[in-house]
Amino acid sequence: MSLKAYQTTQKANESKSQTEYRLFADVTRDLLAAENMSKLDRKLHDALHWNRQLWSTLATDCAVEGNMLPKQLRASIISISIWVSKYSSRVARGEEDIKALIDINRNIMEGLSAQAQNNVSEAKETPVTTGNNYSV
C-alpha cells in the first residue's frame, strides 16, 4: 500500500478530535518553524495566515446554530479566534512574539489529546453486542 493510500485510510478512520488534533499539530509545526524568522519572511506570514484560518473556521463553526458544544465553550473559542487574529497582526508587524500563538495551540492540543483518550477509555468499557445479545 502506498503512503498516500495509507494516509487517506488513516484520515477516514480518525475521530473528530483526532482530526482536529492533527490539524493543530500541522499548523503549530509551521508556527514553530517560523518562530525565528524575520517579519519580512513569507513563511512567517503563511504560517500566521494558516493559523488564522484554522481559528476563523473554528469560530465560524461555533457560531452556527445547532453546534452541539456548550454555549460557554463556543463563546470562548470565538473569543480566542478574535484574539488570535489581532495578535497575529502584531506578530506580522514584529511587535509581538509568535510564542503565545504556539502556546495557545499546544494547550488546545493537550485538551484534544485528553478528550481522545477519554473516548478510547469509554469505548473499551462499553461492550460490543452482536445480533444474538452476546457481548464481545
OpenMM code with the backbone's topology and positions (N, CA, C; nanometers):
from openmm import Vec3, app, unit

residues = "MET SER LEU LYS ALA TYR GLN THR THR GLN LYS ALA ASN GLU SER LYS SER GLN THR GLU TYR ARG LEU PHE ALA ASP VAL THR ARG ASP LEU LEU ALA ALA GLU ASN MET SER LYS LEU ASP ARG LYS LEU HIS ASP ALA LEU HIS TRP ASN ARG GLN LEU TRP SER THR LEU ALA THR ASP CYS ALA VAL GLU GLY ASN MET LEU PRO LYS GLN LEU ARG ALA SER ILE ILE SER ILE SER ILE TRP VAL SER LYS TYR SER SER ARG VAL ALA ARG GLY GLU GLU ASP ILE LYS ALA LEU ILE ASP ILE ASN ARG ASN ILE MET GLU GLY LEU SER ALA GLN ALA GLN ASN ASN VAL SER GLU ALA LYS GLU THR PRO VAL THR THR GLY ASN ASN TYR SER VAL".split()
positions = [
    Vec3(0.0850, -0.1180, 0.0000),
    Vec3(0.0000, 0.0000, 0.0000),
    Vec3(0.0894, 0.1241, 0.0000),
    Vec3(0.0566, 0.2190, -0.0823),
    Vec3(0.1369, 0.3408, -0.0883),
    Vec3(0.1139, 0.4261, 0.0356),
    Vec3(0.2080, 0.5143, 0.0612),
    Vec3(0.1962, 0.6045, 0.1768),
    Vec3(0.0716, 0.6905, 0.1651),
    Vec3(0.0441, 0.7411, 0.0457),
    Vec3(-0.0735, 0.8273, 0.0253),
    Vec3(-0.2026, 0.7499, 0.0547),
    Vec3(-0.2114, 0.6265, 0.0092),
    Vec3(-0.3307, 0.5454, 0.0347),
    Vec3(-0.3449, 0.5180, 0.1845),
    Vec3(-0.2327, 0.4916, 0.2508),
    Vec3(-0.2346, 0.4687, 0.3953),
    Vec3(-0.2834, 0.5937, 0.4681),
    Vec3(-0.2316, 0.7093, 0.4302),
    Vec3(-0.2712, 0.8341, 0.4953),
    Vec3(-0.4193, 0.8641, 0.4725),
    Vec3(-0.4686, 0.8353, 0.3524),
    Vec3(-0.6098, 0.8576, 0.3223),
    Vec3(-0.6972, 0.7673, 0.4086),
    Vec3(-0.6582, 0.6408, 0.4213),
    Vec3(-0.7325, 0.5463, 0.5052),
    Vec3(-0.7276, 0.5891, 0.6506),
    Vec3(-0.6114, 0.6321, 0.6959),
    Vec3(-0.5951, 0.6756, 0.8341),
    Vec3(-0.6861, 0.7947, 0.8629),
    Vec3(-0.6888, 0.8912, 0.7747),
    Vec3(-0.7715, 1.0106, 0.7941),
    Vec3(-0.9202, 0.9749, 0.7960),
    Vec3(-0.9606, 0.8786, 0.7125),
    Vec3(-1.1012, 0.8392, 0.7066),
    Vec3(-1.1460, 0.7722, 0.8359),
    Vec3(-1.0523, 0.7142, 0.9098),
    Vec3(-1.0854, 0.6429, 1.0332),
    Vec3(-1.0613, 0.7251, 1.1595),
    Vec3(-1.0240, 0.8503, 1.1449),
    Vec3(-0.9992, 0.9361, 1.2606),
    Vec3(-1.1309, 0.9844, 1.3212),
    Vec3(-1.1274, 1.0037, 1.4527),
    Vec3(-1.2397, 1.0697, 1.5183),
    Vec3(-1.2268, 1.2198, 1.4909),
    Vec3(-1.3316, 1.2925, 1.5225),
    Vec3(-1.3278, 1.4378, 1.5015),
    Vec3(-1.2156, 1.5013, 1.5836),
    Vec3(-1.1994, 1.4583, 1.7091),
    Vec3(-1.0946, 1.5175, 1.7926),
    Vec3(-0.9552, 1.4792, 1.7422),
    Vec3(-0.9411, 1.3597, 1.6848),
    Vec3(-0.8111, 1.3214, 1.6275),
    Vec3(-0.7788, 1.4075, 1.5054),
    Vec3(-0.8790, 1.4336, 1.4236),
    Vec3(-0.8592, 1.5184, 1.3058),
    Vec3(-0.8220, 1.6598, 1.3492),
    Vec3(-0.8934, 1.7125, 1.4483),
    Vec3(-0.8629, 1.8470, 1.4980),
    Vec3(-0.7223, 1.8516, 1.5568),
    Vec3(-0.6844, 1.7486, 1.6306),
    Vec3(-0.5501, 1.7426, 1.6886),
    Vec3(-0.4450, 1.7438, 1.5777),
    Vec3(-0.4651, 1.6609, 1.4756),
    Vec3(-0.3692, 1.6535, 1.3647),
    Vec3(-0.3573, 1.7882, 1.2951),
    Vec3(-0.4691, 1.8565, 1.2760),
    Vec3(-0.4664, 1.9871, 1.2107),
    Vec3(-0.3924, 2.0894, 1.2966),
    Vec3(-0.4226, 2.0916, 1.4265),
    Vec3(-0.3499, 2.1820, 1.5160),
    Vec3(-0.2004, 2.1501, 1.5163),
    Vec3(-0.1655, 2.0211, 1.5125),
    Vec3(-0.0240, 1.9825, 1.5110),
    Vec3(0.0447, 2.0340, 1.3850),
    Vec3(-0.0210, 2.0211, 1.2714),
    Vec3(0.0372, 2.0683, 1.1452),
    Vec3(0.0561, 2.2207, 1.1464),
    Vec3(-0.0463, 2.2914, 1.1895),
    Vec3(-0.0390, 2.4384, 1.1943),
    Vec3(0.0680, 2.4831, 1.2934),
    Vec3(0.0706, 2.4204, 1.4094),
    Vec3(0.1670, 2.4586, 1.5130),
    Vec3(0.3093, 2.4273, 1.4696),
    Vec3(0.3274, 2.3191, 1.3970),
    Vec3(0.4596, 2.2856, 1.3434),
    Vec3(0.5087, 2.3974, 1.2512),
    Vec3(0.4201, 2.4520, 1.1698),
    Vec3(0.4584, 2.5644, 1.0825),
    Vec3(0.4889, 2.6902, 1.1632),
    Vec3(0.4123, 2.7151, 1.2681),
    Vec3(0.4409, 2.8304, 1.3544),
    Vec3(0.5777, 2.8143, 1.4201),
    Vec3(0.6075, 2.6936, 1.4668),
    Vec3(0.7387, 2.6686, 1.5287),
    Vec3(0.8519, 2.6913, 1.4286),
    Vec3(0.8311, 2.6464, 1.3057),
    Vec3(0.9332, 2.6647, 1.2026),
    Vec3(0.9543, 2.8127, 1.1711),
    Vec3(0.8516, 2.8932, 1.1899),
    Vec3(0.8587, 3.0358, 1.1589),
    Vec3(0.9011, 3.1200, 1.2788),
    Vec3(0.9237, 3.0558, 1.3924),
    Vec3(0.9449, 3.1281, 1.5183),
    Vec3(1.0587, 3.2301, 1.5124),
    Vec3(1.1665, 3.1991, 1.4473),
    Vec3(1.2820, 3.2906, 1.4457),
    Vec3(1.3007, 3.3611, 1.3122),
    Vec3(1.1970, 3.3631, 1.2320),
    Vec3(1.2068, 3.4261, 1.1001),
    Vec3(1.1831, 3.5766, 1.1098),
    Vec3(1.2360, 3.6455, 1.0128),
    Vec3(1.2151, 3.7894, 1.0004),
    Vec3(1.0677, 3.8181, 0.9728),
    Vec3(1.0224, 3.9337, 1.0155),
    Vec3(0.8835, 3.9710, 0.9884),
    Vec3(0.8582, 3.9875, 0.8386),
    Vec3(0.9643, 3.9926, 0.7611),
    Vec3(0.9503, 4.0055, 0.6159),
    Vec3(0.9469, 3.8704, 0.5445),
    Vec3(0.9703, 3.7634, 0.6186),
    Vec3(0.9758, 3.6294, 0.5575),
    Vec3(0.8352, 3.5795, 0.5233),
    Vec3(0.8189, 3.5387, 0.4013),
    Vec3(0.6885, 3.4895, 0.3526),
    Vec3(0.6399, 3.3684, 0.4320),
    Vec3(0.7323, 3.2818, 0.4752),
    Vec3(0.6927, 3.1621, 0.5503),
    Vec3(0.6289, 3.1983, 0.6846),
    Vec3(0.6757, 3.3047, 0.7461),
    Vec3(0.6142, 3.3521, 0.8699),
    Vec3(0.4701, 3.3932, 0.8431),
    Vec3(0.4492, 3.4705, 0.7392),
    Vec3(0.3157, 3.5194, 0.7077),
    Vec3(0.2226, 3.4059, 0.6640),
    Vec3(0.2771, 3.3079, 0.5938),
    Vec3(0.1973, 3.1907, 0.5559),
    Vec3(0.1535, 3.1130, 0.6792),
    Vec3(0.2439, 3.0937, 0.7747),
    Vec3(0.2115, 3.0214, 0.8983),
    Vec3(0.1064, 3.0978, 0.9788),
    Vec3(0.1229, 3.2288, 0.9889),
    Vec3(0.0248, 3.3105, 1.0603),
    Vec3(-0.1119, 3.3049, 0.9926),
    Vec3(-0.1114, 3.3088, 0.8606),
    Vec3(-0.2368, 3.3032, 0.7851),
    Vec3(-0.3077, 3.1696, 0.8062),
    Vec3(-0.2330, 3.0608, 0.8002),
    Vec3(-0.2915, 2.9280, 0.8187),
    Vec3(-0.3507, 2.9158, 0.9593),
    Vec3(-0.2795, 2.9678, 1.0584),
    Vec3(-0.3290, 2.9636, 1.1956),
    Vec3(-0.4573, 3.0465, 1.2097),
    Vec3(-0.4587, 3.1639, 1.1469),
    Vec3(-0.5799, 3.2471, 1.1491),
    Vec3(-0.6966, 3.1734, 1.0839),
    Vec3(-0.6691, 3.1079, 0.9714),
    Vec3(-0.7749, 3.0348, 0.9019),
    Vec3(-0.8319, 2.9241, 0.9905),
    Vec3(-0.7441, 2.8526, 1.0584),
    Vec3(-0.7884, 2.7467, 1.1480),
    Vec3(-0.8824, 2.8034, 1.2539),
    Vec3(-0.8373, 2.9091, 1.3204),
    Vec3(-0.9174, 2.9677, 1.4282),
    Vec3(-1.0459, 3.0307, 1.3752),
    Vec3(-1.0401, 3.0920, 1.2601),
    Vec3(-1.1590, 3.1518, 1.1995),
    Vec3(-1.2619, 3.0434, 1.1656),
    Vec3(-1.2149, 2.9313, 1.1154),
    Vec3(-1.3043, 2.8194, 1.0838),
    Vec3(-1.3697, 2.7660, 1.2109),
    Vec3(-1.2913, 2.7526, 1.3167),
    Vec3(-1.3478, 2.7063, 1.4440),
    Vec3(-1.4534, 2.8040, 1.4954),
    Vec3(-1.4241, 2.9333, 1.4871),
    Vec3(-1.5185, 3.0349, 1.5340),
    Vec3(-1.6466, 3.0324, 1.4513),
    Vec3(-1.6324, 3.0186, 1.3222),
    Vec3(-1.7498, 3.0126, 1.2345),
    Vec3(-1.8352, 2.8919, 1.2693),
    Vec3(-1.7706, 2.7787, 1.2917),
    Vec3(-1.8422, 2.6571, 1.3283),
    Vec3(-1.9144, 2.6748, 1.4624),
    Vec3(-1.8511, 2.7440, 1.5542),
    Vec3(-1.9126, 2.7671, 1.6860),
    Vec3(-2.0314, 2.8626, 1.6778),
    Vec3(-2.0333, 2.9472, 1.5787),
    Vec3(-2.1416, 3.0447, 1.5642),
    Vec3(-2.2636, 2.9874, 1.4928),
    Vec3(-2.2482, 2.8706, 1.4330),
    Vec3(-2.3574, 2.8099, 1.3580),
    Vec3(-2.4627, 2.7541, 1.4530),
    Vec3(-2.5873, 2.7858, 1.4245),
    Vec3(-2.6963, 2.7322, 1.5058),
    Vec3(-2.6954, 2.5796, 1.4941),
    Vec3(-2.7129, 2.5151, 1.6047),
    Vec3(-2.7116, 2.3691, 1.6054),
    Vec3(-2.5787, 2.3105, 1.6475),
    Vec3(-2.4761, 2.3943, 1.6668),
    Vec3(-2.3488, 2.3438, 1.7170),
    Vec3(-2.3735, 2.2828, 1.8544),
    Vec3(-2.3223, 2.1625, 1.8757),
    Vec3(-2.3536, 2.0868, 1.9972),
    Vec3(-2.2615, 2.1177, 2.1152),
    Vec3(-2.1601, 2.1988, 2.0951),
    Vec3(-2.0729, 2.2344, 2.2072),
    Vec3(-2.1485, 2.3218, 2.3064),
    Vec3(-2.1098, 2.3160, 2.4335),
    Vec3(-2.1732, 2.4050, 2.5315),
    Vec3(-2.1542, 2.5515, 2.4925),
    Vec3(-2.2545, 2.6320, 2.5229),
    Vec3(-2.2551, 2.7731, 2.4831),
    Vec3(-2.1298, 2.8470, 2.5311),
    Vec3(-2.0888, 2.8246, 2.6563),
    Vec3(-1.9718, 2.8939, 2.7124),
    Vec3(-1.8442, 2.8548, 2.6377),
    Vec3(-1.8306, 2.7276, 2.6018),
    Vec3(-1.7129, 2.6826, 2.5272),
    Vec3(-1.7102, 2.7453, 2.3885),
    Vec3(-1.8257, 2.7502, 2.3243),
    Vec3(-1.8316, 2.8141, 2.1913),
    Vec3(-1.7925, 2.9605, 2.2016),
    Vec3(-1.8406, 3.0294, 2.3031),
    Vec3(-1.8063, 3.1709, 2.3221),
    Vec3(-1.6563, 3.1868, 2.3454),
    Vec3(-1.5982, 3.0967, 2.4219),
    Vec3(-1.4534, 3.1033, 2.4484),
    Vec3(-1.3731, 3.0835, 2.3211),
    Vec3(-1.4150, 2.9876, 2.2383),
    Vec3(-1.3443, 2.9618, 2.1121),
    Vec3(-1.3526, 3.0835, 2.0206),
    Vec3(-1.4684, 3.1445, 2.0146),
    Vec3(-1.4852, 3.2652, 1.9318),
    Vec3(-1.3960, 3.3774, 1.9849),
    Vec3(-1.3907, 3.3939, 2.1158),
    Vec3(-1.3049, 3.4979, 2.1751),
    Vec3(-1.1574, 3.4725, 2.1457),
    Vec3(-1.1155, 3.3479, 2.1571),
    Vec3(-0.9755, 3.3151, 2.1268),
    Vec3(-0.9465, 3.3433, 1.9800),
    Vec3(-1.0406, 3.3104, 1.8929),
    Vec3(-1.0222, 3.3353, 1.7496),
    Vec3(-1.0004, 3.4837, 1.7215),
    Vec3(-1.0782, 3.5679, 1.7861),
    Vec3(-1.0631, 3.7130, 1.7683),
    Vec3(-0.9254, 3.7569, 1.8183),
    Vec3(-0.8859, 3.7065, 1.9354),
    Vec3(-0.7548, 3.7398, 1.9905),
    Vec3(-0.6436, 3.6937, 1.8972),
    Vec3(-0.6546, 3.5692, 1.8455),
    Vec3(-0.5524, 3.5153, 1.7550),
    Vec3(-0.5377, 3.6047, 1.6328),
    Vec3(-0.6470, 3.6492, 1.5774),
    Vec3(-0.6417, 3.7350, 1.4591),
    Vec3(-0.5692, 3.8669, 1.4880),
    Vec3(-0.6071, 3.9313, 1.5978),
    Vec3(-0.5437, 4.0597, 1.6334),
    Vec3(-0.3961, 4.0406, 1.6698),
    Vec3(-0.3681, 3.9379, 1.7472),
    Vec3(-0.2307, 3.9147, 1.7917),
    Vec3(-0.1411, 3.8777, 1.6730),
    Vec3(-0.1962, 3.8010, 1.5796),
    Vec3(-0.1195, 3.7623, 1.4601),
    Vec3(-0.0757, 3.8836, 1.3799),
    Vec3(-0.1619, 3.9845, 1.3748),
    Vec3(-0.1254, 4.1082, 1.3043),
    Vec3(-0.0070, 4.1756, 1.3724),
    Vec3(-0.0056, 4.1736, 1.5050),
    Vec3(0.1065, 4.2329, 1.5786),
    Vec3(0.2348, 4.1517, 1.5585),
    Vec3(0.2218, 4.0197, 1.5506),
    Vec3(0.3392, 3.9352, 1.5234),
    Vec3(0.3924, 3.9676, 1.3836),
    Vec3(0.3031, 3.9792, 1.2867),
    Vec3(0.3432, 4.0079, 1.1484),
    Vec3(0.4156, 4.1419, 1.1367),
    Vec3(0.3798, 4.2371, 1.2221),
    Vec3(0.4463, 4.3680, 1.2212),
    Vec3(0.5740, 4.3689, 1.3051),
    Vec3(0.6028, 4.2571, 1.3713),
    Vec3(0.7224, 4.2488, 1.4543),
    Vec3(0.7049, 4.3083, 1.5926),
    Vec3(0.5815, 4.3335, 1.6324),
    Vec3(0.5532, 4.3951, 1.7622),
    Vec3(0.5390, 4.2924, 1.8746),
    Vec3(0.5096, 4.1686, 1.8390),
    Vec3(0.4892, 4.0619, 1.9377),
    Vec3(0.5641, 3.9372, 1.8932),
    Vec3(0.5789, 3.8457, 1.9863),
    Vec3(0.6471, 3.7190, 1.9623),
    Vec3(0.5440, 3.6113, 1.9272),
    Vec3(0.5786, 3.5220, 1.8388),
    Vec3(0.4890, 3.4171, 1.7929),
    Vec3(0.4623, 3.3103, 1.9001),
    Vec3(0.5436, 3.3090, 2.0044),
    Vec3(0.5368, 3.2054, 2.1087),
    Vec3(0.3982, 3.1932, 2.1709),
    Vec3(0.3280, 3.3021, 2.1931),
    Vec3(0.1950, 3.2963, 2.2545),
    Vec3(0.0966, 3.2187, 2.1668),
    Vec3(0.1076, 3.2341, 2.0355),
    Vec3(0.0209, 3.1593, 1.9440),
    Vec3(0.0515, 3.0098, 1.9515),
    Vec3(0.1784, 2.9777, 1.9594),
    Vec3(0.2206, 2.8377, 1.9719),
    Vec3(0.1675, 2.7794, 2.1027),
    Vec3(0.1784, 2.8552, 2.2107),
    Vec3(0.1316, 2.8080, 2.3415),
    Vec3(-0.0189, 2.7830, 2.3420),
    Vec3(-0.0954, 2.8719, 2.2828),
    Vec3(-0.2411, 2.8537, 2.2757),
    Vec3(-0.2728, 2.7244, 2.2009),
    Vec3(-0.2100, 2.7046, 2.0867),
    Vec3(-0.2366, 2.5842, 2.0082),
    Vec3(-0.1968, 2.4581, 2.0845),
    Vec3(-0.0839, 2.4627, 2.1529),
    Vec3(-0.0414, 2.3459, 2.2310),
    Vec3(-0.1412, 2.3156, 2.3432),
    Vec3(-0.1932, 2.4182, 2.4064),
    Vec3(-0.2940, 2.3967, 2.5109),
    Vec3(-0.4187, 2.3290, 2.4536),
    Vec3(-0.4612, 2.3728, 2.3369),
    Vec3(-0.5769, 2.3113, 2.2718),
    Vec3(-0.5447, 2.1665, 2.2367),
    Vec3(-0.4240, 2.1421, 2.1877),
    Vec3(-0.3840, 2.0058, 2.1528),
    Vec3(-0.3853, 1.9143, 2.2758),
    Vec3(-0.3421, 1.9660, 2.3902),
    Vec3(-0.3455, 1.8864, 2.5132),
    Vec3(-0.4890, 1.8483, 2.5480),
    Vec3(-0.5801, 1.9436, 2.5347),
    Vec3(-0.7214, 1.9157, 2.5621),
    Vec3(-0.7794, 1.8143, 2.4648),
    Vec3(-0.7448, 1.8274, 2.3377),
    Vec3(-0.7935, 1.7320, 2.2378),
    Vec3(-0.7371, 1.5927, 2.2617),
    Vec3(-0.6123, 1.5867, 2.3028),
    Vec3(-0.5490, 1.4577, 2.3318),
    Vec3(-0.6179, 1.3903, 2.4503),
    Vec3(-0.6455, 1.4667, 2.5545),
    Vec3(-0.7141, 1.4120, 2.6722),
    Vec3(-0.8544, 1.3651, 2.6342),
    Vec3(-0.9221, 1.4424, 2.5510),
    Vec3(-1.0567, 1.4061, 2.5068),
    Vec3(-1.0529, 1.2761, 2.4267),
    Vec3(-0.9560, 1.2624, 2.3380),
    Vec3(-0.9440, 1.1408, 2.2575),
    Vec3(-0.9162, 1.0192, 2.3462),
    Vec3(-0.8312, 1.0366, 2.4474),
    Vec3(-0.8022, 0.9258, 2.5386),
    Vec3(-0.9251, 0.8880, 2.6194),
    Vec3(-1.0042, 0.9863, 2.6613),
    Vec3(-1.1283, 0.9570, 2.7328),
    Vec3(-1.2250, 0.8798, 2.6439),
    Vec3(-1.2328, 0.9173, 2.5160),
    Vec3(-1.3204, 0.8478, 2.4224),
    Vec3(-1.2771, 0.7033, 2.4033),
    Vec3(-1.1461, 0.6790, 2.3975),
    Vec3(-1.0941, 0.5433, 2.3829),
    Vec3(-1.1273, 0.4621, 2.5072),
    Vec3(-1.1083, 0.5217, 2.6249),
    Vec3(-1.1387, 0.4520, 2.7504),
    Vec3(-1.2866, 0.4163, 2.7587),
    Vec3(-1.3729, 0.5094, 2.7200),
    Vec3(-1.5169, 0.4830, 2.7224),
    Vec3(-1.5530, 0.3728, 2.6246),
    Vec3(-1.4900, 0.3719, 2.5077),
    Vec3(-1.5188, 0.2696, 2.4075),
    Vec3(-1.4771, 0.1314, 2.4579),
    Vec3(-1.3667, 0.1232, 2.5307),
    Vec3(-1.3207, -0.0045, 2.5840),
    Vec3(-1.4142, -0.0565, 2.6926),
    Vec3(-1.4762, 0.0353, 2.7665),
    Vec3(-1.5654, -0.0043, 2.8753),
    Vec3(-1.7044, -0.0423, 2.8255),
    Vec3(-1.7418, 0.0014, 2.7067),
    Vec3(-1.8731, -0.0281, 2.6517),
    Vec3(-1.8659, -0.1588, 2.5748),
    Vec3(-1.9399, -0.2624, 2.6203),
    Vec3(-1.9345, -0.3897, 2.5492),
    Vec3(-2.0000, -0.3790, 2.4118),
    Vec3(-1.9427, -0.4481, 2.3178),
    Vec3(-1.9971, -0.4543, 2.1831),
    Vec3(-2.0920, -0.5729, 2.1805),
    Vec3(-2.2139, -0.5501, 2.1362),
    Vec3(-2.3095, -0.6595, 2.1322),
    Vec3(-2.3281, -0.7055, 1.9887),
    Vec3(-2.3553, -0.8333, 1.9774),
    Vec3(-2.3833, -0.8903, 1.8459),
    Vec3(-2.5333, -0.9015, 1.8316),
    Vec3(-2.5792, -0.9421, 1.7189),
    Vec3(-2.7224, -0.9557, 1.6935),
    Vec3(-2.7890, -1.0588, 1.7840),
    Vec3(-2.7118, -1.1474, 1.8460),
    Vec3(-2.7712, -1.2514, 1.9287),
    Vec3(-2.7630, -1.2178, 2.0781),
    Vec3(-2.7449, -1.0920, 2.1122),
    Vec3(-2.7412, -1.0421, 2.2505),
    Vec3(-2.6228, -1.0893, 2.3312),
    Vec3(-2.5177, -1.1374, 2.2684),
    Vec3(-2.3952, -1.1729, 2.3393),
    Vec3(-2.2993, -1.0557, 2.3341),
    Vec3(-2.2325, -1.0309, 2.4449),
    Vec3(-2.1306, -0.9253, 2.4463),
    Vec3(-2.0009, -0.9823, 2.3927),
    Vec3(-1.9285, -0.8997, 2.3257),
    Vec3(-1.7991, -0.9405, 2.2709),
    Vec3(-1.6897, -0.8703, 2.3461),
] * unit.nanometer
topology = app.Topology()
chain = topology.addChain("A")
for resn in residues:
    res = topology.addResidue(resn, chain)
    for name in ("N", "CA", "C"):
        topology.addAtom(name, app.Element.getBySymbol(name[0]), res)
